[in-house]
Amino acid sequence: MSNKDYDLFVIGAGSGGVRAARIAAGFGARVAIAEDRYMGGTCVNVGCVPKKLYVYASEFGKAFEDARGFGWDSSKPAFDWSTLRDNKKTEISRLNAIYRKLLAGANADIIDGRARLVDAHTVAVGDRQYSAEKILIATGGWPHIPEFPGSDLAITSNEVFDLEYFPERLVIVGGGYIAVEFAGIFNGLGARVTQLYRGPLFLRGFDPDIRAHAAREILKTGVDLRFEVNVESISRGRDGLDLQLTDGTQITADAVLYATGRVPHLDGLGLENVDIELTEFGTIAVDEHYRTSESSIFAVGDVIGGMELTPVALAEGMAFARRQFGDPAQEVDYDFIPTAVFCQPNIGTVGFTEEEARAKFGHIRLFKANFRPMKHTISGRDEQTFMKLIVDKASDRVVGVHMMGPDAGEIIQGIAIALRAGATKAVFDSTIGIHPTAAEEFVTMREPWTED
């Protein structure tokens, strides 16, 4: 046993930190975990969980309209923002309590407060100091609003879930996951949504066909989608917030949501007291085992960059704890990590984009499908599902799968297993589909759209 207070002190009780604390404690380590704000981190409180609940809420409006074609003759009911907001708060409080219970059940000490590093083996929370053999930083990311005239009038994803009044006119600035998802949410709930993105096409990093298809489909839903434009200033006007845009136009809104990126949440952490190097992007530099340049201090999750996804932080937290306190061979495999964007319709993707596949494999085959979902043959909704397979021509291995359509996230989760197992196009072709489903299209695409 060490003469330190703890074998492991975790700073941040988000996905990665909680998982690391629980696994380490399960191996018999003496563990403490400190959190000053959200038990469960961004995902549980102002991220994945409330976002998905709000997505569900926003889809009901479309469902009421679609039902008419199926014989349900009823009017669309009114939406009450306060009911959704307050029910969400109740559910998040329940999850917060579960996280506390899980940590307590693993015999990890929970310390409420912002922890700061005193030295390589000491952490302070308030007026108390704690010594530890190892320290894990898992403080995640924080929304960032660039400075410009009136930037203090904008809100972030941290505040948008709990607005006192529903914004009938909402401007969203940004083109990543968060911006696209909230555009769909508030559009579906009945707001007039304008989404601004400074580049020529949003969802940078996704496959180009998915990006183009998403722009077409999202425009159909009624979102006022504007590319190559940004905000010059925001000011309070007689009828709301007045935005001056870089293309010379003006917009008036009830709220302006900035979703232009997140930065590592390192403020007040005491990094100046230890020898921890940061990358050029401001993230904590770590080696393959999540060790920083200070040998007793480690970091996982969004704070180290990489794929900023909850399941990735969970995997890193687990691998760290097992390697340090149990199985030294534990590593995270970052190949073929699936992800979803819960816009409307959904996007699901795993593996290489077309550009990445060409760069890595040279010769590839592409298979594409574009069709109207069966449901909308009767609902009458003008919505198209898009699917794409990318195949390495030399090995016949499927190396990329991309989809935009209903339940894309659910479908791609299963496809990801096949890609990690090394499935070839021949395996896809020999798999019998489930009929009638959209997913069966992935095993019935026979003729290449193109190959080189």
N, C-alpha and C positions, 0 to 999 in steps of 0.2 A: 504494500500500500504506500502511496505517495504521502509526503507530509503536507501536501497542498490541500486546500479546502475541497477541491473537486478534481476529478480526472479530466472532466470536460466541462467547459463553460460555453454555452451557445448564446450568441447575441442575435436575437431575432426569432420570433415564434411564428414564422410563415411556413410554407410547405417544406422547404429544405431543412430549416432549423428544427422543426418539430419531428420530422422523420429521423434526422440524425440523433436527436436527443433520445427518442424512444428506443431506437436500435442500440445505441451505445449503452443505455441503462439496462436493456435486456441482456447485454453481455456482462452485466455486473459492475459497470463503470459508475462512479459517483458523478451525477450530472446535474447541472443547473442550467436554466434557460431564462433569459431576460427579455421582456417585451414591454414597450412603452405605449403602444397604441392598439394594434389589432391582434387578438389571439386568433391565429389562423392566417395572418398575413393578408396581402393584397387580394389573393385569389378568393378567399372566403368572404372578405368584407367589402371590397370595392373593385372586384375583378370578375373572375370566371363565374362564380356562383350567382351573385345578384344579376350579372349581365345575362346569364342564361334564363333566369326567372323573368327578366324583363323582355327577353326575346319571346318566350312563351306568351307573355301578355300581349305583345304586339301582333302576334300571328292570329289572334282571335278575330280581329277586325276583318282580315282577309277570308278567314274561314266562314264567317257569317255571310259574306258576299258569295263565296263559292257554293254555299249550301243551297242557294236558290235553284241552281240548275239541277239539283238532286231532289227537288220537290219540297224543300223546307221553305215555306212561304212566311217569312217573318222579317220584321224590320231590325236593323242593326241597333243594339242597345247603346246607351250612353256609357262613356268610360269615366271612371273616377280615379284620378291620380293618387289621392291620399290613401285609398284602400290598398292599391298596389304597393305604394311606398311603405305603409305601416305593416302590412303583412310580410313584406320583405324583411323589415327590421326584426320582426318576431322570429322569423326563420334564421336569420344571421345570429341572433342572440342564442338560439338553441345550438347552433353549430359552434359558437364560441365556447359554450359550456362543455360541449363534447370534447373539444380540443384540450380544455383544462383537465377533464376527467381522464383522457387518454394519457396525458403526461403524468398526472398524479398516480394513475394506475401502474405506470412504469417506474415509479419511485424517483422521478425527476423533480427537483425543486424548482418551483415557478417563482420568479422574482419580477414584480411589476415595476417598470421604470426603464428609462433609457440608459443603456450600459455604455461606458466609455473605457477605452484602453488606457491603463496607467503605465504598464510596461509589458514585456513579452509574456509574463505569467500572472498579471494582475488586472482585474476588471473592477471598476467602481460603478455602483448604482446608487444614486443619491449620495449620502454621506458614508455609506458602507463600502468596504473593499473586500474582494474575494480573490483568492489565489487558485490557479488551475494549471495542471500539467499541459493541457492543450486548450486552445480557444478557437471556436469556430464562428466566423462572421457570416451571417445569413440574413442581412438586413434588406435585401431586395432592391427594387427600384422605386423611383418617385417621379410623378408627372412633371414635365418641364414646359414652362411657357416662356418663349423668347421675349426680350424686352422691346417694347415699341410704345408709342403714345397711346395710353389707355389700356395697356396689357393687364393692368390690375383689375379691370372690369370683366375679364374672361374667367371662366371656370375650367376645371379639369374633371377627369373621370372620378376623382376622389369625392367631388361634391355633387355630381350630376344625379346620382341615385336618390338624393334626399332633398331635392329642391322643394321649397315651401309651396310654390305654385307651378303648375304645368306650363312649360313654355310653348305657347301656341306658334311662335315663330322662332326657330332655332337655327343658328349658323354653326356648322361644325368645320373646324380647320384641321386638315390632316388627311393622309391617304393610306394609313396602315390599318391593322386589325381593329383597333379601338374606334377610329373615326368611321370606318365602313360599317361596323356593327351598330354603333349608336345612331347612325343615319337611318338604318333600317328599323331600329327600335322605335325612335320617336316619329318617324314617318308612319309606321304601323299603328302607333297610338293616336295619331290624328294631328300631329304638328306639321306645319309647313317647314320642311327641312331644306336648307341650302348647304351643300358640302363643297368646300374650297380646297383645292390642292395645287401647290405651286409648280408641280411637274406636268408633263404631257399625259401621264396615265398613272393612276394610283396602284396600290398593292405591289410596290417594288419588291423584287425578290421572288415573286410567284411566276409561274409559267406564263409566257406572253399571251397564249390563247385564252387562259383563264382570266387574265387581266382585261382583255378586250371584251370577252363575253360578259364579265361582271359589269363593266361599264354600260353595256347595252341593256342588260336585265335590270340593273338598279335604276336606270333612267325610266324604264317602263313603270316602275312602282310609284313614280311621282317625285322622287328626290331631285331637286335642282342641282345637278352635278356640274361643277365648273372646274376645268383644268387650266393650268398655267396662269393662275391668279393667286394673289395673297392679300393679306390685310395690311394696310398702311397705318390705320389708326382706328380707335374705338372711342366714342364719346357718348355721354348721356344726352339724349334728345327729349323732345316733348312727348314722343310716343314710344320710347324704348331706348335701345342702344343703337346708335348710328355708326355704321362701319363704312370707312372709305377704303376702296379696294385699289390694287395696283393697276387695274385696267381702266380706271377712271370712273367706275360705277359706284353706287352706294346701295347699302342694304340696311334696313331697320329690323332689329330682332329683339326678342324678349330675353334671350340668353345667347352667349357665345361660348361654345365648348372647344377648347384647344386640346387636340390629340396629336401633337406633333413630335412626340417622343418622350422617353423616360430616361432618367439618369440614375446612377447608383446612389442609394440612400446612405451617404457617408457622413452627413453633417453631424458634428458633435460626437463623433465616434472616437476621437483621440488618436487618429492615425499619426499625428505629429510626434507622438510619444514612442513610436515603435518603428522598426525598419521594414516597412511594407511598401513595395513598389506598385505604382499604378501604370496602366497601359496608356497609350496615346488617346484612348477613348474615355479615360477616367474610370475604368473598371479596375478591380484588384487583379494584379497579375499572379497567377498560380501555376504550378507544374501539373503534370498528369494525375497527381494524387491530391490535388487541391491545396497543396502547401504553398504559403506565400514566401516571400524572401525572408520573413521572420520565421524560423524553423518550428516554433511552437504554435504558430497561428495559421489557421486554414480558412478557406472561404468557399462557398458554394452558391448556386442559384444565379439570379439576375445580376447580382453584384459583381460577378466575374464575366459578364457578357455571354457570348454564345447564343444558343437558342433560348430565348426568354419565355419558357413555357413551364407551367406548373409541374407536369410529369417529369420534365428534365431535372428540375430542382429536387423533386422527390427521389429520383434515381441517384443524383449526385449525393444527396444527404445520406441515403442508404449505403452507397458505395464507400463514402468516407468513413462512416461509423463501423462498417464491417471490416474495412481494411485496418483501421486503427485499433479496434478492440476485439475483432473476431477472425475473419477470413482475410489474410493479407493479399489474396489474389483478386479481390473484388475490383472491377473496373466498369465504367459505363461505355457501352457501344453507341456511338452517336450516328451510326449509319441508319438510314431509312426510318427516321423519326417522323411519324405522321402528325399532321396538324389540321385544324379546321378554323374557318372564319364563319361565325354565326351571323352572317348577313342574310338577306332574303332574296333569292334562295341561298342555301348554305354552300360554302366551298369546303372541299376536303382534298387533301393532297399528301402524297408521300413519295420520297425519292427525288430524282433529278428533274430539273426543268429541261426543256428542249435545248436551250443554249448550253446548260451544264453538261448534258449528255453528249452533245456534239464535241464539246471541248475534251471530255474524258475518254469517250469511246470511239470517236471519229465517225464511224458508219452506224447509222441507226435506222430503225423503221418506226413510223408513226401510224397509229390507229386512232381515228376520231369518230365520234357519234354526236349528233345534235338532233334532239327530238322533243316533241311536246309530251310532258308527263301524262299518263293515262287519265289521271284525275281531271285534268283540265280539258280533256276532250268533251266533257259534259259541263264542267264549271264555266267554260268559255274564257278562262283567264289566258292572256297572252304571255305565256312563260315557256322558256325553252331550257331543257337540261343539256349540259355539255359534258362529254367524257373524252378522256385522252389517255392512251397507253403509249409509252416510249420503250422501245426494245433495242437492246444492244445486238446489232446484226451478227456479230461474230459468234456470240455465245447463245443467242436467242433468249437471254435473260430479260425479264421485264424490270426496268430500272427506274421507271417513273409512272405514276398514276395520278391523274388530276380530274376533278369533277366539280361541277357547279350544278346543284339541283337539290330537291327535297331529300333530307336525311343523308346528305353527302358525308358528314362526319361519321355517322354510324356505319356507313358502307366502307369508307376508307380505313376505318380501324381494322376491319377484317382483312382487307386487301393488304394492309401493312404486314400482317403475319406472313402472308404468302411471299412478299418481297424479301423479308428478312430470311425466309427459308430458302431463297434463291430460285423461286418459281420461274420457269421459262414460259414463253408464249405458247409453246406446245402444251404445257400443263394447263394454262388458262383455257386453251381450245378444247382440251379433253374433259374439262369440268362441266358437268351438267348444271344448267342454270335453274333458278327457281322462277316459275312462271305463274302469273305475270308480275314481274318486278322490274324496276329500273336497273337494279344491280346486275341482272342477268346479261345486260348489254356488254359488260366487261368480259364475258366468256363467249360472246357470239360475234365479236368483231373479227371478221376473217380476212378482209381485203385491206391491205395497207393504204392509208391515205397518201403516204409518200414514203420512199426509202432512198438512201444514198450510201 
